[in-house]
Amino acid sequence: MANQLSLDQVFSALADPTRRAIVMRLCAGEASVGELADPFEMALPSLMKHIHVLETSGLVQSEKSGRVRTCRLSPDGLVGAEDWFQQQRAIWEARLDRFEAYVMKLKKEKERAAAKRPPKLGNKPGNKTINKTAKRKGS
């Protein structure tokens, strides 16, 4: 259950575009809170709330040195999400493989049924069948 809670926290943290932008910025390297705040038009306390959510989810670590708080990405926080995505991918690949096998089975059955049917004799030149509608109309 603790793993599910952690996964919920990671997805909840990444659901916000501001927090995703902070994570993307931290992918380039650590940054101070002031540097992280530059692109956003929000007060520092509001940005700190976003950073707190990211820290709680395990995606970001920060440390304070004097008056400067420096943040860095914590890739271990994404391990649970990565595992979940891999499990989901395996499930969907298996489903798609079964679906493909089913479609191929239907296709083969259709081909076998078509091979068993006698060919249609249409009104081709050289075919001696009479066009009944043409005969009725007096042609």
N, C-alpha and C positions, 0 to 999 in steps of 0.2 A: 504494500500500500504506500510505503514511503517513496518508492520509485515512481509510482503513479502521481503522487503529489508533486514531486520534483519535475516530472514531465509537464504537468499542468502549469506549474509556475514558469517553466521555460517558454511554453507556447503563449501563456498570458503575457509574459514580458515582451515577447517578440511580436505580439499583436498590435502594439502601438508603433506608428511610424517614427516618432521621435526616438524611441528606444532602439528601433532597428537602425536608424541613422547613427546613433551613438556607437552601437556595436560595429557598424561598417567603418566608422572613423577609427575605432580602436583596433581594427584589423591592420591598419597601417602602423600601429605602434601606440605606446602609452601616451596619455595626454592629461593635462591638468583639467580640473573642472572648468576653469575659465576658458581654456581652449575649446573644450567640448561645447560650452555655452555660446561661443561666437556665432555660429550659423543660425541660431534660434532666437526668435524674438520673445523671450520669456525671462522672468526674474530668476535669479540664481536659486532661490529656495524651490521653485518649481522644477528646475533641472535636477536639483538634488533628490527630489522625490523619484524622478525617473531613474537616477543612478541607484538609489536605494532598492527599487524594484529589481533592477538588473543584478545587484549584489545578492539580494535575497534568493533569486532564481539560480545563482551560481554562475552567471555568465560573465560577471565583471568583479574584479577585486580592486580595492582602493586602499591607499595608505596616506596618512597625513604627515607631512614634514613641515613643521613650523605652521605657516598660514596657508600652505599649498597642499591641496588634496590631489593626488595623482591616481589616475585610473588605468587599469590594463585589462585586456581581454583574458578570460579564463576559459580556454577551449574545453577543459574537462566538463564544464557545464553543459556542453552540447552532446556529450557522449550518450546520455539517455535518449535524447531526441534522435540522434543518428541511429541508435539501435532500433528504436521504434520504426523509423523510416525503412530500415533494412527489412524488418519483419513484415511491414505492410507491402513492400516491394515483392518479397518472396510470395506472399499470399496472392497478390494480383497477378504475378507472372504465372503461378500455378493455375489460377482461374483462366487466364488467357490461353494457356497451353491446352487446357481441357476444352475450352470453347473452340479453338482452332481444330483440335482433333474431331470434335463433334461436327463442325462445318465440313471438314474433309470427308467424314463418314457419310454425311448427307449428299455431298457431291458425288461420291462413288456410287451410292445407291441410285441416284438420279441417272447417272451414266449407264449403270446396269439395266435399269428399267427402260431407258431409251434404246439400248442395244437389243432388248428382247422384243420391242414393238416392231411390226413390219413397217417398212418405209412407206410414206404417203406417196400416192401416185399423182400428183397434181396435173394440170393441163399444160404440160410441156410439149413443144413440137416433137413429133415422133411418138408421143404417147397416144394410144388409141382410145382413151376414155373420152366420153362426150361431155361437153360443158352443158349441164342441164339448164342453167339459167339462160344461156345463149339460145338453146333449142326452144325454150318456152317463148322467148321474145320473137322468134321467127328468124333468127340469124342463121 
